[in-house]
Amino acid sequence: MTDSRKTDLMKAAVSPHGRPWLAVAGQVPATFLANAAWSDSAAAAIGMTVASGLLTAATWWGAAGTSPARRIHATITTGAATTYLTVATFADPLGGTELSVLAIGGATLAASWNIRKAMRVQVDGTAGANAASETGLLTKSIGKAKLALRGEPKVEPNKVTAPYKITAPGELTNAEIGRRLEHIATELGISPNAIRLRADGDDASLGEFVFVPKDRLVDGEPYPGPSNMGASITEPIHVGIYEDGAPEIFWFPADPEAGRNATHFGAFGMNGSAKSTGMTFAIMEVLSRDDAIVWATDPAKGMQTFGPLLPYLDWVEMTEVGGNAMIDALTQVITARADELGRHGFKNWTREAFEKLAMPYMVVWIEEAARFFRNGTEMEGLVMEARSAGISVIVSLQRPSATSMPTDVREQLGGVICFGVKGSSTADMALPDEVRDAGARPEAWENRKPGYNYLVAPGVDEERYPSPARTFTPVPDDTISAILAQTPQTPAGSTTINAAGSAYANRTIYTAGQALTSIDTKETVMTPSGQDDDALIEQQVARELMDDDGDTLDLNVDADQDIPPASATWSFGHKPQVEKGDSQEKALARLLAFLDELRQEGRETVGPKDFAPYGKGSKTGRSRAWVSESLGDLADAGIHLAETDKPGVYRLLHPAMSDVA
């Protein structure tokens, strides 16, 4: 029991509340010893007086990073303590007057520090910040104290910026702090979306928290109309506001002087997150410029998505077949535009290119893109090559997983507009790791806060990446129509029109006075030339059905004619034997040679998409169907390829080939 009491007394004595009282009590032996040593020394008296003044000044200087009240309190305490020590040393350290001054003045100063300490642990914002600066920041959510404030928090309206320093190097990183933001929010009693993290680019041990307690986006911002009616597409696109009221803007074309590349965008968000509504504002901005056009397709909600935009879109498709026709035409359009720009010395599309070549910038909006990807539509080449031709693609879908969108396409999307998503795994796919680590949490919204989003794009201040924004509040269709009726009607230009071919020439054209109720996309949509949806379906089938030389097969064949003999036989475990000199053998040899190239590059998997484009002049000279079937047969043989868990993706093997005699 006695040992326990001694331990408790020791803990109380060295506690933050006991330390001021120990300092007061320590003055008695300190002044007594100093008096015994220096009471008759004039030099010591002068030295102690100067030292007292220097120590007091040093306290004022050293407390520059704290609050003004704390700085003054500490300086007064130091001055009083050193003054008493000097005076008592050369007077009578045990005299009645000296001890009375020490008891009254010392007790007052010690008690004032106890009061300050007690007030600092109150549960409020100021107390929390002060406590953090003294004993370590957020010890519950971070673990043991590994973080401390390195300066006074900067307080602005609805915003507090608190700079911190990691005090346990090697035990904590900024990335780990970012993953603990939800725990920090719980400890502080605020929303996870109210905290952002800004890591220092030069020192990994430094950073700052940004706290925004009140959500100023709740009421939203009414749409003010086009930001630059009749101006160039090189001007920023304005789609909403950030939480501090700043405009949410981004750019499509390149700007070498600003160090910005042309950009494709991924628009991600779950059903009900207002993703399509938000992107409509971006499209309205594009349509309001005098040097840009828009092609758009949505095979799922075409009329709901496009509605009043229809008369102003240069080409719009609301069926999957029509969308595929548009995507196919873009392959030729990209080549033609890039060639034309190159011939006139343009490395990128510019306003000057528009004025000289009558070639407007193009924005291609692909809504519900997952349906195209699931059904085998190839877009890898499109997104890889389009930017230099003055084309930006918006790929819009709910969840950018590997099953919904090829990773090769996702990697080409330099910009992301991420609305509310379902779950953290989807958020991880949609946003860069560093933005997630900095506090971006779109899964906290899901579809409960329509229009809320995070914007990541070239030209946007990177500090804004983890800052929530909200697109403008929805606008009635008749208002959209009235606004777009005033926009310039820019032609596509001869280069684009000629390259797009018959699919573009036969597109459905909507007029500004056409009643939307008269358009029935569930029935056959007739084009101006009378070509119906069935004809477009036949065109799509013809694209996939190609003979061994890459030519389209003749579908008008005699069903009663004899089936020709097979030109090759398979021996499982070995490559197929074909007649010498047959073009089939050459195609297979090219396929196997390409697999060898992939092995040399260190590739582990392969799929039909790696052989795109198909047909004449391609890696095999064959159609996609031929490539898919050949890869499947090789996987069945188990020598060159092996099946994986993902359909259409095969693991490359390293066989020792031996031909069948």
Secondary structure, 3 states (H helix, E strand, C coil): CHHHHHHHHHHHHHCCCCHHHHHHHHHHHHHHHHHHHHCCCHHHHHHHHHHHHHHHHHHHHHCCCCCHHHHHHHHHHHHHHHHHHHHHHCCCCCCHHHHHHHHHHHHHHHHHHHHHHHHHCCCCHHHHHHHHHHHCCCHHHHCCCCEEECCCCEEECCEEEEEEEECCCCCCCHHHHHHCHHHHHHHHCCCHHHEEEEECCCCCCEEEEEECCCCCCCCCCCCCCCCCCCCCCCCCEEEEEECCCCEEEECCCCEHHHCECCCCEEEECCCCCCHHHHHHHHHHHHHCCCCEEEEEECCCCHHHHHHHHHHHCCEEECCHHHHHHHHHHHHHHHHHHHHHHHHCCCCCCCHHHHHHHCCCEEEEEECCHHHHHHCCCCCHHHHHHCHHHCEEEEEEECCCCCCCCCHHHHCCCCEEEECCCCCHHHHHHHCCHHHHHCCCCHHHCCCCCCCEEEEECCCCCHHHCCCCEEECCCCCHHHHHHHHCCCCCCCCCHHHHHHHHHHHHCCCCCCCCCCHHHCCCCCCCCCCCCCCHHHHHHHHHHHHCECCCCCECCCCCCCCCCCCCCCEECCCCCCCEECCCCHHHHHHHHHHHHHHHHHHCCCCEECHHHHCCCCCCCCCCCCHHHHHHHHHHHHHHCCCEEECCCCCCEEECCCCCCCCC
